[in-house]
């Protein structure tokens, strides 16, 4: 069995130190095959926030790949946002979209952030044509029996969570990815976990969202997803820091599809 820890929205600068220590302890004890981070390592994309994130990620001592979130783009410095948006990533550069050596499983990156959008809220998602084509090309090059997880920051379609993604061209991207052979899309952004299933021309594709390890919690306490893979089957388990709730980490109830959606309602 392959086990992945899927974590998101760590937000160094507004991180929950207790949650970070809890996740690190679980990682050291359980030794997952890899860690997947779906964006928002930082709060304001400051250099010292990236440096702290890099130090923490390296301390986990597990193969790690990182996607970029909207908070990882400069917020106040518009010149940097437009012309040098990735300069501050140097501390984590070797982990950005890093390929993982997982037998029978491929993690395919998809960029959903944008330096500029023709709408007031630039934090929401956008799938550009080039970004989607790059992901589709990677999927096309993979062996046909690979389990394919697409990793991006914003949910491509809404998942009935308190926060929204409103990802432009998200539905079209989801349809294209499903048609190309993707089995699931792993995301963050909304700070609450979910696992729902959609069908595209009869083919199922799972939408899996991770919670947050920051102080910016919404409906649920700090959490991450454990993804357990057997062959071409997988299940997700939301692991919550607060063990006082029976459905959270103490019990580790694995639910999938509409059951997870109902559980998170």
N, C-alpha and C positions, 0 to 999 in steps of 0.2 A: 504493500500500500504506500502511495505517495501522500504526504501531508504537507499542505501549504498554509502559512499564516498570511492572511490578507488583512492589511491594516491601512488606514487612511486618515487624513486630516489630523496630523499630529500637532501642527501649528506651534512650532518653537517660537517663543515670544508670548504665547498664551497656552503653553503646554501644561498638562496636569502631571506633575512630577510623580505622584503616587501611581498614576496610571502607567507612566513610562516604566517605572520600576517593576510594576506588576507584569507588564508585557515582556520585559527583558527577562524576568525570572521564569516565566512560562516558556520562553524561547530557549533559555539555557537548560532547563529541566527536560523539555520534551523534544528538543532538537528536530524541528521541522525540516523538510528537505529544502525549503526556500521561503523567503519572505517577499511578498509583493506589496509595494506601497503605491496606492493610487492617488497621489497628489496632496498638495498643501502641506509640505514639510514645514513651512514657515508661516508666520502671521503677516509680515510686511516685506518679505523678500530681502531682508537686511543681511549683510555679509556675516555678522556674528550669529544670526539665526541659522544660516546654512552651515556654519562651522559647528555649532552645537548639534544640529541634526546629523551631520556627518560623523561626529564623534560617537554619538549614541548608536547610529546604525552599525558602525564598524564594531562597536562593543558587543553586538549581538552574535557576531562571528558565524553568520549563516549566509549562503548565497542570497543576494538581495538585488531586486530591480525596482526602479523608482520611475513613476510617471510624474509629469509636471501638473500642478494645479493652478488655479487662478490667483491664489495668494502667493504663489512663487514668482509672480511677475512684479516688478517694481510698482508701487502703488502711488507714492507721492511724487516721485521723480519721473515726470512724463518723458523727458529726453531719454533717460535710460530705458523706459518702457518701450519706446518706439524704436530706438536705434541700437541699444545694447541690453536687451531684456535678459540675456542668459549669462552676462559677465559674472554675476555673483554666484553662479552655480558651481564654480570651480571646485569647491570643497566636496561636492557630491557628483562631480562630472562623470566619474568612472562607474557610477551606479545608475545613471539616467538611461532608461530603456536598455539595460544590460541583458543580453540573452542568457537564459538559464539552461543548464544541462540537466534536463528532466526527461527520463526515458518515457516516450509515448505521450508527452505533454508539451505543448508549445504555448508560450506567452507572447502575444502579438501586441505591440504598442499602437495606440491611436491618440493623436493629439486632439483635445477638445477645448483648449484655451485659445484666446485671441488677444493680441495687443490692443486692438481697437474693434468696436462694433458700432453699427448704426442703431444704437439704442442706449438708453441711459445706464442700464445695469450691465457693466462689462464683466461681472462675475459669473454670468450665466454661460452655458456651453455653446460651442459652435464647432461643427465638423466641416472643415474645408475640403474642397475637391482633391487637392494634392495629398492631404493627410489620409483621406479615405483610400485613395488609390495606392498609397504606400502600404497600408495595412492589407489591402486586398492582394497586392502582389506578394507579400510575405506568405499569406495564407495559401495562395496558389502554388507556391514553391514547396510547401510542406508535404510530407508523405500523407497519403489519403487516410491512413489509420490513426493519425495523431489526434489527440484530444486538443482542441484549440480554444484557448481563453484569450479574449481581447481585453487588454488593460487600458483604461482611460480614466480621467478624473470625473467627468460629469455623466450621470445617467443619461442614456440616449433618449429614453422616454420617461415620463413621470411614473413614480412607484408608490403613489399615495402616501408619501411621507410629509411631515410638517413643512420641511423646506422643499424648494423646487429647483429644478435644473434648467427648464425651458430651453433645451438644447436645440439650436437651429440646425436643421437638416439631420436631426438625430434619428427620426423615424426612418428616413430614407437610408441612412447609414446602417441602422439595425437590419433592415431588409436586405441590403447588399451583403452585409457580413454573414447573415444567416444563409443566404443563397450560396455564398462562397464556401461555407462549411464550418463557420464558427459555432462552437457549442455553448459558449457563455460569454458575457461581457461583465468584467469586474470593474466597479466604480467606487467613488466616494462622494464627497461634496455635501451631501444632505445630512451627515452626522448621525444617521440612524441606519441600522442594518436592515436588509430585506433580501428576499430570494423569491423571485416571481418567474413565471414561464410565459413566453409568448410563442405563437406559431406563425411562421412565414411560409405560405404555400404548403402547409401541412408539416413543415419541419419545425421541431421545437428548438428554442434557444432560451437559455436562462439568463436573467438579469440579476446580478448579485452585487449588493452594495454593502460596504463596510461602514462601521460607525466612526467614532473619533476617540483619540487619546488626549484630547485637549480639555480645557476648562469650558469650551463652548458647546456643551451638551444640549440636546434638545429633548426628545421624548424618552431616551434611554441613557443610562450611565455609560461611562467609557467602555469600549468594547472593541473586539476584532473578530474576524471570521477565521475559523479553521475549515479548510477544504480537504476532504478525504477522498482520494481517488483510487478506484480499483478498476483497472482496465479502462474501458470507455465509460464507466459509471462514476459518478461523484455525488457527494452530499456536502452541504455546508452546515456548520454549527456556529451559531453566534455565541461568543464567549464574553460574558459581562463581568466587570470587576466587582460589582456588588453582589456578593453571594447570599444576601438575605432573601433574594427572590428565588423561589423554587425553579422557575423556568430559566434561570440564568446559570452562571458558570457551575454552581454546585451540582446542578442536575444535568447540564449539557444535553438538552433535548434537541436532537437533530430533526429539523423539519425542512421540507422543500416545497417549491412551487406555491400553490395557493394556500397551503397550510401555513407557511412562513408569513405570507401576506396577512392572513387573518390573525396570526399571533402578534404581529406588529401593529395591528390596527388600533 
